[in-house]
């Protein structure tokens, strides 16, 4: 299996058994990601250079409207998909093997963790990796130090409060917070600017 086939395999949520040949491919992805993030994180860069390095990390061009404040951490990188006008603040860690899809206009606070891997619950399967994607809608705001767990979808315009641990899907136009995150309120529709 080549690397692109493996990335597709991960996005399909298929198990990667610990110690297998596929598990070794995960380690190869990690080595490449660590080299790129070392270049990203260990010097001050202009946004154009940050976009260039992030494009190298993901394996595809990111929009010119993308911006970020490093440092940034990942052990894959190739299964991150970024929309227009996305901002990622400092210290975030995206474990993106299962796929992280970020919609247009989303703001991600500092030290947010997005984890797309679970492990087998039985001790004999504990080193198995079970990927599941994270989908984030458009104009979502994720507060600092929030954690988004595997398989979660966050609806358009939602807000995830700082420090929340998101274990269930978040409906559009809601604010969630707490551990585990629960709906705190609904966001009422606001008039269009200038109306």
Rosetta blueprint (number, residue, H / E / L):
1 X L
2 X L
3 X H
4 X H
5 X H
6 X H
7 X H
8 X H
9 X H
10 X H
11 X H
12 X L
13 X L
14 X L
15 X L
16 X E
17 X L
18 X L
19 X L
20 X L
21 X H
22 X H
23 X H
24 X H
25 X H
26 X H
27 X H
28 X H
29 X H
30 X H
31 X H
32 X H
33 X H
34 X H
35 X H
36 X H
37 X H
38 X H
39 X H
40 X H
41 X H
42 X L
43 X L
44 X L
45 X L
46 X L
47 X H
48 X H
49 X H
50 X H
51 X H
52 X H
53 X H
54 X H
55 X H
56 X H
57 X H
58 X H
59 X L
60 X L
61 X L
62 X L
63 X L
64 X L
65 X L
66 X L
67 X E
68 X E
69 X L
70 X L
71 X L
72 X E
73 X E
74 X L
75 X L
76 X L
77 X L
78 X L
79 X L
80 X E
81 X E
82 X E
83 X L
84 X L
85 X L
86 X L
87 X E
88 X E
89 X L
90 X L
91 X L
92 X E
93 X E
94 X E
95 X E
96 X L
97 X L
98 X L
99 X L
100 X E
101 X E
102 X E
103 X L
104 X L
105 X L
106 X L
107 X E
108 X E
109 X L
110 X L
111 X L
112 X L
113 X E
114 X E
115 X E
116 X L
117 X E
118 X E
119 X E
120 X L
121 X L
122 X L
123 X H
124 X H
125 X H
126 X L
127 X L
128 X L
129 X E
130 X E
131 X E
132 X L
133 X L
134 X E
135 X E
136 X E
137 X L
138 X L
139 X L
140 X L
141 X E
142 X E
143 X L
144 X L
145 X L
146 X L
147 X E
148 X E
149 X L
150 X L
151 X L
152 X L
153 X E
154 X E
155 X L
156 X L
157 X L
158 X L
159 X E
160 X E
161 X L
162 X L
163 X L
164 X L
165 X E
166 X E
167 X L
168 X L
169 X L
170 X E
171 X L
172 X L
173 X L
174 X E
175 X E
176 X E
177 X E
178 X L
179 X E
180 X L
181 X L
182 X E
183 X E
184 X E
185 X E
186 X E
187 X L
188 X L
189 X L
190 X L
191 X L
192 X L
193 X L
194 X L
195 X L
